[in-house]
Structures are given as structure tokens and as C-alpha cells.
């Protein structure tokens, strides 16, 4: 069983972005995260 480390600041930023219409895509092979805004409400 492995332990998982959580970066709370990163989690909060990603949660705020998700709430504002962004979607977080993660590529596990390259450790890359991409933020995509799917809808423009403005």
C-alpha cells in the first residue's frame, strides 16, 4: 500500500478552476496537466 501526497494549494486552485468552467486533463505518462475551458459564459 503506497501513501499519496496531496498538495492542498494545487488542489484548491484546480477546484476553483473546475468551478469556473475549466476541465483538468492529466497525462500520467508525462506528468502533464492541461486546463481547458469548454464553455464561455461571458
JOUR-V6229 format. One record per residue. RES is the residue in one small letter. SS is DSSP state (alpha for helix, beta for strand, coil for the rest). PSI is psi in degrees with one decimal (999 if undefined). OMEGA is omega in whole degrees, 0 to 359 (none if undefined). Layout:
res=<RES RES>
ss=<SS SS>
psi=<PSI PSI>
omega=<OMEGA OMEGA>
This chain:
res=<x x x x x x x x x x x x x x x x x x x x x x x x x x x x x x x x x x x x x x x x x x>
ss=<coil coil coil coil coil coil coil alpha alpha alpha alpha alpha alpha alpha alpha alpha alpha alpha alpha coil coil beta beta beta beta beta beta coil coil coil coil beta beta beta beta beta beta coil coil coil coil coil>
psi=<124.8 150.6 146.3 128.5 132.0 126.1 106.1 -35.4 -42.9 -41.4 -44.6 -41.4 -47.1 -38.6 -41.8 -43.2 -41.2 -40.1 -24.8 12.8 4.7 151.6 135.8 119.9 135.3 131.1 105.8 -28.2 -35.9 1.9 48.0 136.7 136.4 132.3 125.1 129.7 116.0 -37.4 140.5 110.4 1.1 999>
omega=<182 178 180 179 181 176 187 179 178 179 181 179 180 179 178 179 178 179 181 174 177 175 181 175 183 174 184 182 184 181 181 174 180 176 181 173 187 183 175 183 184 none>
